[in-house]
Amino acid sequence: MNISRPIVLIALLVATCTAQAQLQPATLGDPEAERYFLKHIGFPETQGDASVTISCLAIVKGSGRLKDTQCFIKDNWDPDFAQSIEQAAKKAELSPAHMDDKTRTVGILFHVVFLKKGDDRSITLLLNPGMEEMVEAYGKGHISAQRVMGKEDWGKKCPKHAKWLVYAQSHVDESGVASSVELGHGSGIIPTGPCQQAIIDTTTSSEFAPAMVDGVAVPSVYIEPFGGG
């Protein structure tokens, strides 16, 4: 009896079902849509040529609307550009993260590149934080891993009335499982051990949409800021 063909068919069926069940990340969606994010980002006035890159984070709700968008300022030019992105986020929608027909609320990391040379201006929005090692591995246009927002119990064990910021770096595999979490101090006070452990536990217990390259899930390094105050 030749059983190799049935085994191959079963294997293909399992692989297909697994791919369909995989959590798909939030994406920019249809460029023709009224609420397409890039349509609402204005280019602030500058003197002369400009090259500005702004890193941001946001929460994308199951409806596709964005909330709690925050962009980070590095130099004197950045505030106007950051404000342009944050204002645009209030009007924009993304195609939400989903598994089959159910949408999920996820946190996203993204950056926006503003270029001006003479009369030419361009704005590029990329759904990844621009980490050098990830860009080298997967290209500028990859979509970074996105964490599904849950109860966020870390907030109960971390400082509420003091300024603090830590970065949780982890490995997220192609199935959306996080491991090997390491914390790095960003600014403010150093959180207590229970707070740090709560952040680690939140990361490892969360569901993720894995990083994507041309629609294919890939393992990645994921960094998420946690803070308060």
Number of C-alpha atoms within 10 A of each C-alpha: 3 6 7 8 9 10 11 11 11 11 12 12 12 12 12 11 11 11 14 12 12 18 23 25 31 26 17 20 15 12 11 8 13 12 21 20 22 17 15 17 23 16 16 14 9 10 6 9 12 15 12 14 21 20 20 21 23 18 21 27 22 18 14 23 18 26 16 13 19 17 23 14 17 11 8 7 14 17 15 16 22 22 17 17 25 22 14 21 24 16 16 22 22 22 19 23 27 19 14 11 6 10 19 24 23 26 24 25 26 18 19 24 15 18 17 17 11 9 7 8 13 11 16 12 18 19 24 25 23 21 13 11 11 19 14 10 10 18 13 17 15 21 27 31 33 29 27 21 17 13 8 12 13 19 15 10 16 22 18 12 8 12 14 19 18 22 19 20 20 21 19 29 20 19 18 24 19 27 17 13 18 15 18 13 15 14 12 14 13 16 19 11 11 12 18 20 16 18 25 21 15 18 25 18 13 16 20 27 28 28 29 20 15 9 11 11 23 19 19 22 18 25 21 18 15 18 18 14 10
